[in-house]
Amino acid sequence: MEIINYTDQHKDFRIKARKFMEKEVIPNVEQWEKERLMPKSAWKKMGEAGFLC
């Protein structure tokens, strides 16, 4: 089994992504699935948080 040693940068990214998901995605995902649409405002927040290129 390969052991992966994550850097502090990787760990920080994981924490940031998890917090974003908990705050912005999870509370809305049921509604988005019903509508079959993720609103532009959600994409904008993802970009502002640095998750989009």
GROMACS elastic network, one bead per residue, 0.5 to 0.9 nm:
[ bonds ]
;  ai    aj funct       b0    kb
    6     9     6  0.79006   500
    6    10     6  0.58106   500
    6    11     6  0.65944   500
    7    10     6  0.51792   500
    7    11     6  0.63639   500
    7    12     6  0.86348   500
    8    12     6  0.60093   500
    8    13     6  0.85141   500
    9    12     6  0.51078   500
    9    13     6  0.61762   500
    9    14     6  0.86906   500
   10    13     6  0.51102   500
   10    14     6  0.62702   500
   10    15     6  0.87377   500
   11    14     6  0.51535   500
   11    15     6  0.63245   500
   11    16     6  0.86684   500
   12    15     6  0.51387   500
   12    16     6  0.61210   500
   12    17     6  0.85496   500
   13    16     6  0.50522   500
   13    17     6  0.60016   500
   13    18     6  0.84619   500
   14    17     6  0.51291   500
   14    18     6  0.60351   500
   14    19     6  0.85794   500
   15    18     6  0.51539   500
   15    19     6  0.61781   500
   15    20     6  0.85795   500
   16    19     6  0.52547   500
   16    20     6  0.61735   500
   16    21     6  0.86697   500
   16    49     6  0.87327   500
   17    20     6  0.50898   500
   17    21     6  0.61593   500
   17    22     6  0.86133   500
   17    49     6  0.89447   500
   17    51     6  0.80952   500
   18    21     6  0.51426   500
   18    22     6  0.61612   500
   18    23     6  0.86280   500
   19    22     6  0.50999   500
   19    23     6  0.61143   500
   19    24     6  0.83700   500
   20    23     6  0.52141   500
   20    24     6  0.56506   500
   20    25     6  0.71820   500
   20    46     6  0.82500   500
   20    49     6  0.81298   500
   21    24     6  0.54443   500
   21    26     6  0.59103   500
   21    27     6  0.86667   500
   22    25     6  0.62092   500
   22    26     6  0.54228   500
   22    27     6  0.72378   500
   23    26     6  0.68129   500
   23    27     6  0.69048   500
   24    27     6  0.65252   500
   24    28     6  0.70241   500
   24    29     6  0.89584   500
   24    42     6  0.74830   500
   24    45     6  0.82830   500
   24    46     6  0.88564   500
   25    28     6  0.53701   500
   25    29     6  0.57681   500
   25    42     6  0.80135   500
   26    29     6  0.53206   500
   26    30     6  0.79729   500
   27    30     6  0.76178   500
   27    31     6  0.86515   500
   28    31     6  0.55616   500
   28    32     6  0.62547   500
   28    33     6  0.87210   500
   29    32     6  0.50145   500
   29    33     6  0.60373   500
   29    34     6  0.85852   500
   29    38     6  0.83291   500
   30    33     6  0.51621   500
   30    34     6  0.62746   500
   30    35     6  0.86913   500
   31    34     6  0.50754   500
   31    35     6  0.61869   500
   31    36     6  0.82553   500
   31    37     6  0.86056   500
   31    38     6  0.89309   500
   32    35     6  0.50507   500
   32    36     6  0.56020   500
   32    37     6  0.52178   500
   32    38     6  0.54345   500
   32    39     6  0.78035   500
   33    37     6  0.66071   500
   33    38     6  0.79758   500
   34    37     6  0.78990   500
   35    38     6  0.80142   500
   38    41     6  0.83391   500
   38    42     6  0.66959   500
   38    43     6  0.76272   500
   39    42     6  0.54810   500
   39    43     6  0.68646   500
   39    44     6  0.88888   500
   40    43     6  0.50832   500
   40    44     6  0.61246   500
   40    45     6  0.86723   500
   41    45     6  0.62383   500
   41    46     6  0.86463   500
   42    45     6  0.51168   500
   42    46     6  0.62588   500
   42    47     6  0.86906   500
   43    46     6  0.50101   500
   43    47     6  0.62581   500
   43    48     6  0.86465   500
   43    52     6  0.83972   500
   44    47     6  0.50760   500
   44    48     6  0.61423   500
   44    49     6  0.85664   500
   45    49     6  0.60707   500
   45    50     6  0.86286   500
   45    51     6  0.88571   500
   46    49     6  0.51408   500
   46    50     6  0.64314   500
   46    51     6  0.53917   500
   46    52     6  0.63815   500
   47    50     6  0.50760   500
   47    51     6  0.54866   500
   47    53     6  0.74290   500
   48    51     6  0.75867   500
   48    52     6  0.81772   500
   49    52     6  0.81175   500
   50    53     6  0.75056   500
